[in-house]
Amino acid sequence: MSSDTQLVLCTVPDQDTASQLARLVVEQKLAACVNIVPQLVSVYEWEGKIEQDNEVLLLIKTQAPCFEALQNLLQQAHPYDVPEIIALDINAGLPAYLNWIKDVTEN
């Protein structure tokens, strides 16, 4: 089954930010559900230095037509200069769940 359902990954610095952003995107109908995954450790290069930080991962379930607005909202509300916002297409899944995501995110 193919659909235009997407999983968007976004890391944030702490639990409070995660909760605020998750609630915001669901209230705006830009996501049907956001899972908050705590205690993530990220290792990355930033401004020429190797960094290691504790972060929280958001797993955002949405539809491709919502992505641009979702990305804009996350970018505006996010505390990072360059936030991680990555969309992955969901190629298959439980049809009832994928339909629920579509129903919730349709305006």
C-alpha distances in whole Angstrom, upper triangle without the diagonal:
4,7,10,11,14,16,19,22,26,29,32,35,36,34,36,34,31,32,33,30,27,29,30,26,25,28,27,24,22,20,19,20,22,23,27,27,31,33,31,34,33,35,35,38,39,42,43,43,41,40,39,38,36,33,31,27,25,21,20,17,16,15,16,18,20,20,24,25,24,26,29,29,29,31,34,34,33,37,36,37,34,31,28,25,22,18,16,12,9,7,5,7,9,8,12,12,10,12,15,15,14,17,19,19,20,23
4,7,9,11,14,17,20,23,27,30,33,34,33,35,33,29,30,31,28,26,28,28,24,23,26,25,22,20,19,18,20,21,22,26,26,30,32,30,33,32,34,33,35,37,39,41,41,39,38,37,36,35,32,29,26,23,20,18,15,14,12,12,15,17,17,20,22,21,23,26,27,26,28,31,31,31,34,33,34,31,28,25,22,19,16,13,9,8,5,6,9,11,10,13,13,10,12,15,14,13,16,18,17,18,21
4,5,8,12,15,18,21,25,28,31,32,31,32,30,27,28,28,25,23,25,24,21,20,23,22,18,17,15,15,17,19,20,24,25,29,31,29,32,31,33,32,34,35,38,40,40,38,37,36,35,33,30,28,24,21,18,16,13,11,9,9,12,14,14,17,19,18,20,23,23,23,25,28,28,28,32,31,32,29,26,23,20,17,14,12,8,7,6,7,9,11,10,12,12,8,9,12,11,9,13,15,14,14,18
4,6,10,12,16,19,23,25,29,30,29,30,27,25,26,26,22,21,22,22,18,18,21,19,16,14,13,14,16,17,19,22,24,27,30,28,30,29,31,30,32,33,35,37,37,36,35,34,33,32,28,26,22,19,16,14,11,9,6,5,8,10,10,14,15,15,16,19,20,20,22,24,25,25,29,28,29,26,23,21,17,15,11,10,7,7,8,10,12,14,12,14,13,9,11,13,10,9,13,14,12,12,15
4,7,10,13,16,20,23,26,27,26,27,25,22,22,23,20,18,19,19,16,15,18,17,14,12,10,11,12,14,16,19,20,24,27,25,27,26,29,29,31,31,34,36,36,34,33,32,30,29,25,23,19,16,13,11,7,6,4,6,9,10,10,14,15,13,15,18,18,18,21,23,23,23,26,26,27,24,21,19,16,13,10,9,6,6,8,9,10,12,11,12,10,7,9,10,7,7,11,12,10,12,15
4,6,10,13,16,19,23,24,23,24,22,19,20,21,17,16,18,18,14,14,18,17,14,11,10,11,11,12,14,16,18,21,24,22,24,23,25,25,27,28,30,32,32,30,29,28,27,25,22,19,16,13,10,8,6,5,5,6,10,9,8,12,14,11,12,16,16,15,18,21,21,20,23,23,24,21,18,15,12,10,6,5,5,5,9,10,11,14,14,15,12,10,12,13,9,10,14,13,11,14,17
4,7,10,13,16,20,20,20,21,19,16,17,19,15,13,16,17,13,14,17,17,15,12,10,11,10,9,11,13,14,17,20,18,20,19,22,22,25,25,28,30,30,28,26,25,23,22,18,16,12,10,6,6,5,6,8,9,13,12,10,13,15,12,12,16,16,14,17,20,19,18,21,20,22,19,16,13,10,8,6,5,6,7,10,12,12,14,15,16,13,11,14,14,11,13,16,15,13,16,19
4,7,10,13,17,18,18,19,16,14,16,16,13,12,15,15,12,13,16,16,14,11,9,12,11,9,11,12,13,16,18,16,18,17,20,19,22,22,25,27,27,25,23,22,21,19,16,14,10,8,6,5,6,7,10,10,13,11,9,11,13,9,9,13,13,11,13,16,16,15,18,17,18,15,12,10,7,5,4,6,9,10,14,15,15,18,19,20,16,14,17,17,13,15,18,16,14,17,19
4,7,10,14,15,15,17,15,12,15,16,12,12,15,15,13,15,18,18,17,14,12,14,12,10,10,10,11,13,15,13,15,13,16,16,19,19,22,24,23,22,20,18,17,16,12,11,7,6,5,6,9,11,13,14,16,14,12,14,15,12,11,14,14,11,13,16,15,13,16,14,16,14,10,7,6,5,6,8,11,13,16,18,18,20,22,22,19,17,20,19,16,18,21,19,17,20,22
4,7,10,12,13,14,11,9,12,13,10,10,14,14,12,14,17,17,17,14,13,15,13,10,11,10,10,12,14,12,13,12,15,15,17,17,20,22,22,20,18,17,14,14,10,8,6,5,7,8,11,13,16,16,18,15,13,14,15,11,10,13,12,9,10,13,12,10,12,11,13,11,7,5,5,7,9,11,15,16,20,21,21,23,25,25,21,20,23,22,18,20,23,20,18,22,23
4,7,9,11,12,10,8,12,13,11,11,15,15,14,17,19,19,20,17,16,18,16,12,12,10,9,10,11,9,10,9,12,12,15,15,18,20,19,17,15,13,11,10,6,6,4,6,9,11,14,16,19,20,22,19,16,18,18,14,13,15,14,11,12,14,13,10,11,10,12,11,7,6,8,10,13,15,18,19,23,24,24,26,28,28,24,23,26,25,21,24,26,23,22,25,26
4,6,8,9,7,6,10,11,9,11,14,14,14,17,19,19,20,18,17,19,17,13,13,10,10,10,11,10,11,11,14,14,16,15,18,21,19,18,15,13,10,9,6,5,6,8,11,13,17,18,21,22,23,20,18,19,18,15,14,16,14,10,11,13,11,8,8,8,11,11,8,8,10,13,16,18,21,23,26,27,27,28,30,30,26,26,28,26,23,25,27,24,23,26,27
4,7,9,7,8,11,12,12,13,16,16,17,19,21,22,23,21,20,22,20,16,15,12,12,10,10,10,10,10,13,14,16,15,18,20,18,17,13,12,8,7,5,6,9,11,15,16,20,22,25,26,27,24,22,23,22,19,17,19,17,13,14,15,13,10,8,8,12,12,10,11,14,16,19,22,25,26,30,31,30,32,33,33,29,29,32,29,26,29,31,27,26,30,30
4,6,6,6,9,10,11,12,14,16,17,19,20,21,23,21,20,22,19,15,14,10,10,8,9,10,12,13,16,17,20,19,22,24,22,20,16,14,10,8,6,6,9,11,15,16,20,22,26,27,28,25,23,24,23,20,19,20,18,15,16,17,14,11,10,12,15,16,13,14,16,19,21,23,26,27,30,31,30,31,33,32,28,29,31,29,26,29,30,27,26,29,30
4,5,5,6,9,10,10,12,14,16,16,18,20,21,20,19,20,16,13,12,8,9,7,9,11,14,15,19,20,23,22,25,27,25,23,20,17,14,11,8,6,9,10,14,15,19,21,25,26,28,24,23,24,23,20,20,21,18,15,17,18,15,13,13,15,18,19,16,16,17,20,21,23,26,26,30,30,28,29,31,30,26,27,29,26,24,27,28,25,24,28,29
4,5,5,6,9,10,11,12,14,16,16,18,20,20,18,20,17,14,14,11,12,11,13,15,17,18,21,22,25,23,26,29,27,25,22,20,16,13,11,10,12,12,15,16,20,22,25,27,28,24,23,24,22,19,19,20,17,15,17,16,13,12,12,14,18,19,16,17,18,21,23,25,27,28,32,32,30,31,32,31,27,28,30,27,25,27,28,24,24,27,27
4,5,5,6,8,10,10,12,14,15,16,18,17,17,18,16,13,13,10,12,12,14,14,16,16,20,20,22,21,23,26,25,24,20,19,15,13,10,9,11,10,14,14,18,19,23,24,25,21,20,21,19,16,16,16,14,11,13,13,9,8,8,11,15,15,12,14,15,18,20,22,25,26,29,30,29,30,31,30,27,27,28,26,23,26,26,23,22,25,26
4,6,5,6,9,10,11,12,14,15,17,15,14,16,13,9,9,7,9,9,12,12,15,16,19,20,22,22,24,27,25,24,21,19,15,13,9,7,8,7,10,11,15,17,20,22,23,19,18,20,18,15,15,16,14,11,13,14,11,10,11,13,16,16,13,13,13,16,17,19,22,22,26,27,25,26,28,27,23,23,25,23,20,23,24,20,20,23,24
4,6,5,6,8,10,11,12,14,16,15,14,15,12,9,10,8,11,11,14,15,18,19,23,24,26,25,28,31,29,28,24,22,19,16,13,10,11,9,12,12,15,17,21,23,24,20,19,21,19,16,17,18,15,13,16,16,12,12,13,16,19,19,16,16,16,19,20,22,24,24,27,28,26,26,28,26,23,23,25,22,19,22,23,19,19,22,23
4,6,5,6,9,10,11,12,14,14,14,15,13,11,12,11,14,14,17,18,20,21,24,24,27,25,28,30,29,28,25,23,20,18,15,12,13,11,14,13,16,17,21,22,23,19,18,19,17,14,15,16,12,11,13,13,9,10,12,14,18,18,15,16,16,19,20,22,25,25,29,29,28,28,29,28,24,24,26,23,20,23,23,19,18,22,22
4,5,5,6,9,10,11,12,11,11,13,12,9,11,10,13,14,17,17,19,19,22,23,25,23,26,29,28,27,24,22,19,17,14,11,11,9,11,10,13,14,17,19,19,15,15,16,14,11,12,12,9,7,10,11,7,8,11,13,16,16,12,13,13,15,16,19,21,22,26,26,25,26,27,26,22,22,23,21,18,20,21,17,16,19,19
4,5,6,6,9,10,11,10,9,10,8,6,8,8,11,13,17,17,20,20,23,24,26,25,28,31,30,28,25,24,21,18,15,11,11,7,9,8,11,12,16,18,18,15,15,16,14,11,13,14,11,10,13,14,11,11,14,16,19,18,15,15,13,15,16,18,20,20,23,24,22,23,24,22,19,19,20,18,15,17,18,15,14,18,18
4,6,5,6,9,10,10,9,10,9,8,11,11,15,16,19,20,23,23,27,27,30,29,31,34,33,32,29,27,24,21,18,15,14,11,13,11,13,14,17,19,19,16,16,18,15,12,15,16,12,12,15,15,12,13,16,18,21,21,18,18,17,19,19,21,22,22,26,26,24,24,25,23,20,20,21,18,16,18,18,14,14,17,17
4,6,5,6,9,9,9,11,11,10,13,13,17,18,21,22,24,24,27,27,29,28,30,33,32,31,29,27,24,22,19,16,15,12,14,12,13,13,16,18,18,14,14,15,12,10,12,12,9,9,12,12,9,11,14,17,19,19,16,17,15,18,18,21,22,23,26,27,25,26,26,24,21,21,22,19,16,18,18,14,13,16,16
4,6,5,6,5,6,8,9,8,12,13,16,18,22,21,24,23,27,26,28,27,30,33,32,31,28,27,24,23,19,16,15,11,12,9,10,10,12,14,14,10,11,12,10,7,10,11,8,8,12,12,10,12,15,17,19,18,15,16,13,15,15,17,18,19,22,23,22,23,23,22,18,18,18,16,13,15,15,12,10,13,13
4,5,5,6,5,6,7,8,11,13,16,19,22,22,25,25,29,29,31,30,33,36,35,34,31,30,27,24,21,17,16,12,12,9,10,10,12,15,15,12,13,15,12,10,13,14,11,12,16,16,14,15,19,21,23,22,19,18,16,17,16,18,19,19,22,22,21,21,21,19,16,16,16,13,11,13,13,9,9,12,12
4,5,8,8,9,10,11,15,16,20,21,25,25,28,28,31,31,34,32,35,38,37,36,33,32,29,27,23,20,19,15,16,13,13,13,15,18,17,13,15,16,13,12,15,15,12,13,17,16,14,16,19,22,24,24,21,21,19,20,20,22,22,22,26,26,24,24,23,21,19,19,19,16,14,15,14,10,10,13,12
4,5,8,10,12,13,16,18,21,23,27,26,29,28,31,31,33,31,34,37,37,36,33,32,29,28,24,21,20,16,16,13,13,12,13,15,14,10,12,13,10,9,12,12,9,11,15,14,13,16,19,21,23,22,19,20,17,19,18,20,21,21,25,25,24,24,24,22,20,19,18,16,14,14,14,10,9,11,10
4,5,7,9,11,15,17,21,23,27,26,29,29,32,32,34,33,35,38,38,37,34,33,30,29,25,22,20,16,15,12,11,9,10,13,12,9,11,13,10,9,13,14,12,13,17,17,16,18,21,23,25,24,21,20,17,18,17,19,19,19,22,22,21,21,20,18,16,15,15,12,10,10,10,7,5,7,7
4,7,9,10,14,16,19,22,25,24,27,26,29,28,30,29,32,35,35,33,31,30,28,26,23,20,17,14,13,9,9,6,8,10,9,6,8,10,7,6,10,11,9,10,14,14,14,16,19,20,22,20,18,17,14,15,13,15,16,16,19,20,19,20,20,19,16,15,15,13,10,10,11,9,6,8,9
4,6,7,11,13,16,19,23,22,25,24,28,27,30,29,32,35,34,33,30,29,26,25,21,18,15,11,10,6,6,5,8,10,11,8,9,12,11,8,11,13,12,12,15,16,15,16,20,21,23,21,18,17,14,14,12,14,14,14,17,18,17,17,17,16,13,12,13,11,8,9,10,8,6,10,11
4,7,10,13,17,20,23,23,26,26,29,30,32,32,35,37,37,35,33,31,28,26,22,19,16,13,11,8,6,6,9,12,13,11,12,15,14,12,15,17,15,15,19,20,19,19,23,24,26,24,21,20,17,17,15,15,15,14,17,17,15,15,15,13,10,10,10,8,5,8,8,5,6,10,12
4,7,10,13,16,20,20,23,23,27,27,30,30,33,36,35,33,30,28,25,23,19,16,13,10,8,6,5,8,11,14,16,13,14,17,16,13,15,18,16,15,18,20,18,18,21,22,25,23,20,18,16,16,15,15,16,14,18,17,15,15,16,14,11,11,13,10,8,11,12,9,10,13,15
4,6,10,13,16,16,19,20,23,24,27,27,30,32,31,29,26,24,22,19,16,12,10,6,5,4,6,9,13,15,17,14,14,17,16,12,14,17,15,13,16,18,16,15,18,19,22,20,17,15,14,14,13,14,16,15,19,19,17,17,19,17,14,14,16,14,11,14,15,13,12,16,18
4,6,10,13,13,17,18,22,23,26,26,30,32,30,28,25,23,20,17,14,10,8,6,5,7,9,12,16,18,20,18,17,20,19,15,17,20,18,15,18,20,18,17,19,20,23,21,17,16,15,15,15,15,17,16,19,19,17,17,19,18,15,16,18,16,14,17,18,16,16,20,22
4,6,10,10,14,15,19,21,24,24,28,29,28,25,22,20,17,14,11,7,6,5,7,9,12,15,19,21,23,20,19,21,20,17,17,20,18,15,18,19,17,15,17,18,21,20,16,15,15,15,16,17,19,19,22,22,20,21,23,22,18,19,22,19,17,20,22,19,19,23,24
4,7,7,11,13,17,19,22,23,26,28,26,23,20,17,15,12,9,6,5,6,8,11,14,17,21,22,25,22,21,23,23,19,19,22,20,17,20,22,19,17,18,18,21,20,16,15,15,16,17,17,20,19,22,22,21,22,24,24,20,21,24,22,20,23,25,22,22,26,27
4,6,9,12,16,18,21,22,25,27,24,22,19,15,12,9,7,5,7,9,11,14,17,21,24,26,28,25,24,26,25,21,21,24,22,18,20,22,19,17,17,18,21,20,17,16,17,18,20,20,23,23,26,26,24,26,28,28,24,25,28,25,23,26,28,25,25,29,30
4,6,10,13,16,20,20,24,25,22,19,16,13,10,6,6,6,8,12,14,17,20,24,27,28,31,28,26,28,28,24,23,26,24,21,22,24,21,18,18,18,21,20,18,16,18,19,21,22,25,25,28,28,27,28,31,31,27,28,31,29,26,30,31,29,28,32,34
4,6,10,13,16,18,21,22,20,17,14,10,8,6,5,6,7,11,13,16,19,22,25,26,29,26,24,26,26,22,21,24,23,19,20,23,21,17,17,16,19,18,15,14,16,16,19,19,23,23,26,26,25,27,30,30,26,27,30,28,26,29,31,28,28,31,33
4,7,10,14,15,19,19,16,13,10,7,6,5,6,8,10,13,16,19,22,25,28,28,31,29,26,27,28,24,23,25,24,21,21,24,22,18,18,16,19,17,15,14,17,17,20,21,24,25,28,29,28,30,33,33,30,30,33,32,29,32,34,32,30,34,36
4,6,10,12,15,16,13,10,8,6,5,6,7,9,10,14,16,19,22,24,27,27,29,27,24,25,26,23,21,23,23,19,19,22,21,17,16,14,16,14,13,11,15,15,18,19,23,24,27,28,28,31,33,34,30,30,33,32,29,31,34,31,30,33,35
4,7,10,13,13,10,7,6,4,7,9,10,13,14,17,19,22,25,27,29,29,31,30,26,27,28,25,23,25,25,22,21,24,23,19,18,15,17,15,14,13,16,17,20,21,25,26,29,31,31,34,36,37,33,33,36,35,32,34,37,35,33,36,38
4,6,10,10,8,6,5,7,9,12,12,15,15,18,20,22,25,27,29,28,30,28,25,25,27,24,21,23,24,20,19,22,22,18,17,14,14,13,13,12,15,16,19,21,24,26,29,31,31,34,36,38,34,33,36,35,32,34,37,35,33,36,37
4,7,6,5,4,6,9,11,14,15,18,18,21,23,25,28,29,31,29,32,30,26,26,28,26,23,24,25,22,20,23,23,19,18,14,14,12,14,13,17,18,21,23,26,29,31,34,34,37,39,40,37,36,39,38,35,36,39,37,35,38,39
4,5,5,6,7,10,12,15,15,18,19,21,23,25,28,29,31,29,31,29,26,25,27,25,21,22,23,20,18,20,21,17,15,12,11,10,12,13,16,18,22,24,27,30,33,35,36,39,40,41,38,36,39,38,35,36,39,37,34,37,38
4,6,9,10,13,15,18,19,22,22,24,27,28,31,32,33,32,33,31,28,27,28,27,23,24,25,22,20,22,22,19,17,13,12,12,14,16,19,21,24,27,30,33,36,38,39,42,44,44,41,39,42,41,38,39,42,39,37,39,40
4,7,9,13,16,19,20,23,24,26,28,30,33,34,35,34,36,34,30,30,31,30,26,27,28,25,23,25,26,22,20,17,15,15,17,18,21,22,26,28,32,34,37,39,40,43,45,46,43,41,44,43,40,41,44,42,39,42,43
4,6,10,13,16,18,21,22,25,27,29,33,34,36,34,36,35,31,31,32,30,27,28,29,25,23,25,26,22,20,16,16,16,17,18,21,23,26,28,32,34,37,39,40,43,44,45,42,41,44,43,39,41,44,42,39,42,43
4,7,10,14,15,19,20,23,25,27,31,32,34,33,36,34,30,30,32,29,26,28,28,25,23,26,25,22,20,17,17,16,17,17,20,21,25,26,30,32,34,36,37,40,42,43,39,39,42,41,38,40,42,40,38,41,42
4,7,10,12,16,17,20,23,25,29,30,33,32,34,32,29,29,30,27,24,26,26,23,21,24,23,19,17,14,15,15,15,15,19,20,24,25,29,31,34,35,36,38,40,41,37,37,40,39,35,38,40,38,36,39,40
4,7,9,13,15,18,21,24,27,29,32,31,34,32,28,29,30,27,25,26,26,22,22,24,23,19,17,15,17,16,15,15,19,20,23,25,28,30,32,34,34,36,39,39,35,35,38,37,34,36,39,36,35,38,39
4,6,10,12,16,19,21,25,27,30,30,32,30,27,28,28,25,23,24,24,20,20,22,20,16,14,13,15,15,14,14,17,19,22,24,27,29,32,33,33,35,37,37,33,33,36,35,32,34,36,34,32,36,37
4,7,10,14,16,19,23,26,29,29,31,29,26,27,27,24,22,24,23,19,20,22,19,16,15,14,17,16,15,14,17,19,22,23,27,27,31,31,31,32,35,35,31,31,34,32,30,32,34,32,30,34,35
4,7,10,13,16,19,22,25,26,28,25,23,24,24,20,19,21,20,16,17,19,16,13,12,12,15,14,12,11,14,16,19,20,24,24,28,29,28,30,32,32,28,28,31,29,26,29,31,28,27,30,32
4,7,10,13,16,19,22,23,26,23,21,22,22,18,18,20,18,14,16,18,16,13,13,13,16,16,12,11,13,15,17,18,21,22,25,26,25,26,29,28,24,25,27,25,23,26,27,24,24,27,29
4,6,9,13,16,19,20,22,20,18,20,20,16,15,18,17,13,15,18,16,13,14,14,17,15,12,10,11,12,13,15,18,18,22,22,21,23,25,25,21,21,24,22,20,22,24,22,21,25,26
4,6,10,12,16,17,19,16,15,17,17,13,13,16,14,11,14,16,14,12,14,14,17,16,12,10,10,11,12,13,16,16,20,20,19,21,23,22,18,18,21,19,16,19,21,18,17,21,22
4,7,10,13,15,17,15,13,16,17,13,13,17,15,13,16,18,17,15,18,17,20,18,14,12,10,10,10,11,13,13,16,17,15,17,19,19,15,15,18,16,13,16,18,16,15,19,21
4,6,10,12,14,11,10,14,13,10,11,14,13,11,14,17,15,15,18,18,20,18,14,12,10,10,9,10,12,12,16,16,15,17,18,17,14,13,15,14,10,13,15,13,12,15,17
4,7,10,12,10,10,14,14,11,13,16,15,14,17,19,18,18,21,21,23,21,18,15,13,12,10,10,10,9,13,13,12,13,14,14,10,9,12,10,7,10,12,10,9,13,15
4,7,9,7,7,11,11,9,11,14,14,13,16,18,18,18,22,22,23,21,18,16,13,12,9,10,10,10,13,14,13,15,14,14,11,9,11,10,6,7,10,9,7,10,12
4,6,5,7,10,11,10,12,15,15,15,18,20,20,20,24,24,25,23,20,18,14,13,10,10,9,10,12,13,14,15,14,15,12,9,10,11,7,6,10,10,7,8,11
4,5,5,8,10,10,11,14,15,15,17,19,20,20,24,24,24,21,19,17,13,12,9,10,8,10,12,14,16,18,17,18,16,12,13,14,11,10,13,13,10,11,13
4,6,7,8,9,11,13,14,15,17,19,20,21,25,25,25,22,20,19,15,15,12,13,12,14,16,18,18,20,19,19,18,14,14,15,12,10,13,13,9,9,10
4,6,6,6,9,10,11,12,14,16,16,18,21,22,22,20,18,17,13,13,11,13,13,14,17,19,19,20,19,19,17,14,15,15,11,10,12,11,7,8,10
4,6,5,6,8,10,10,12,14,15,16,19,19,19,17,15,14,10,10,8,11,11,13,16,19,19,21,21,21,19,16,17,17,13,13,15,14,11,12,13
4,5,5,6,9,10,11,12,14,15,19,18,18,16,15,14,11,12,10,14,14,17,20,22,23,25,24,25,22,19,20,20,17,16,18,17,13,14,14
4,5,5,6,9,10,11,12,14,18,18,18,17,15,15,12,14,13,16,17,19,22,24,24,26,25,25,22,20,20,20,16,15,17,15,12,13,12
4,5,5,6,8,10,11,12,15,16,17,15,13,13,9,11,10,14,15,17,20,22,22,23,23,23,20,18,19,18,14,15,16,14,11,13,13
4,6,5,6,9,10,10,14,13,14,12,10,10,7,9,9,13,15,17,21,23,23,25,25,26,23,20,22,21,17,18,20,18,14,16,17
4,6,5,6,9,10,13,13,13,12,11,12,10,13,13,17,19,21,24,26,27,29,28,28,25,23,24,23,20,20,22,19,16,18,17
4,5,5,6,8,12,13,14,13,12,13,11,14,14,18,20,22,25,27,27,28,28,27,24,23,24,22,19,19,20,18,15,17,16
4,5,5,6,9,10,11,11,8,10,8,11,13,16,18,20,24,26,25,27,27,27,24,22,24,22,19,20,21,19,16,19,19
4,6,5,8,8,8,8,7,9,8,12,14,18,20,22,26,28,28,30,30,30,27,25,27,26,22,23,25,22,19,21,21
4,6,8,10,10,11,10,13,12,16,17,21,23,25,29,31,31,33,33,32,29,28,29,27,24,24,26,23,20,22,21
4,7,9,11,12,10,13,12,16,18,21,24,25,29,31,30,32,32,31,28,27,28,26,23,24,25,22,20,22,21
4,6,8,9,7,10,10,14,16,20,23,25,28,30,29,31,32,32,28,27,29,27,23,25,26,23,21,24,24
4,7,9,8,11,13,17,19,23,26,28,31,33,32,34,35,35,31,30,32,30,27,29,30,27,25,28,27
4,5,5,9,11,15,18,21,24,27,30,32,32,34,35,35,32,30,33,31,28,29,31,28,26,29,29
4,6,10,12,15,19,22,25,28,31,33,34,36,37,37,34,32,34,33,29,31,33,30,27,30,30
4,7,9,12,15,18,22,25,28,30,31,33,34,35,31,30,32,31,27,28,31,28,26,28,28
4,6,9,13,16,19,22,25,27,27,30,31,31,28,26,29,28,24,25,28,25,23,25,26
4,6,10,13,16,19,22,24,24,27,28,29,25,24,27,26,22,24,26,24,22,24,26
4,7,10,13,16,19,21,22,25,25,26,23,21,23,23,19,20,23,21,18,21,22
4,7,10,13,16,18,19,22,23,24,21,19,22,22,18,19,22,21,18,21,23
4,7,9,13,15,16,19,20,21,18,16,18,19,15,16,19,18,16,18,20
4,6,9,12,13,17,18,19,17,14,17,18,15,16,19,19,17,19,22
4,6,9,11,14,15,17,15,12,15,16,13,14,17,18,16,17,20
4,6,7,11,11,14,12,9,12,14,11,12,16,16,15,17,21
4,7,11,11,14,13,10,13,15,14,14,18,19,18,19,23
4,7,8,11,10,9,12,14,13,14,17,18,18,19,23
4,6,9,7,7,10,11,11,13,15,16,17,19,22
4,6,5,6,9,10,11,13,14,16,17,19,22
4,5,5,6,8,10,10,12,14,15,16,20
4,6,5,6,9,10,10,12,14,15,19
4,5,5,6,9,10,11,12,14,18
4,5,5,6,9,10,11,12,16
4,5,5,6,9,10,11,14
4,5,5,6,9,10,13
4,6,5,6,9,12
4,6,5,6,10
4,6,6,9
4,6,8
4,6
4
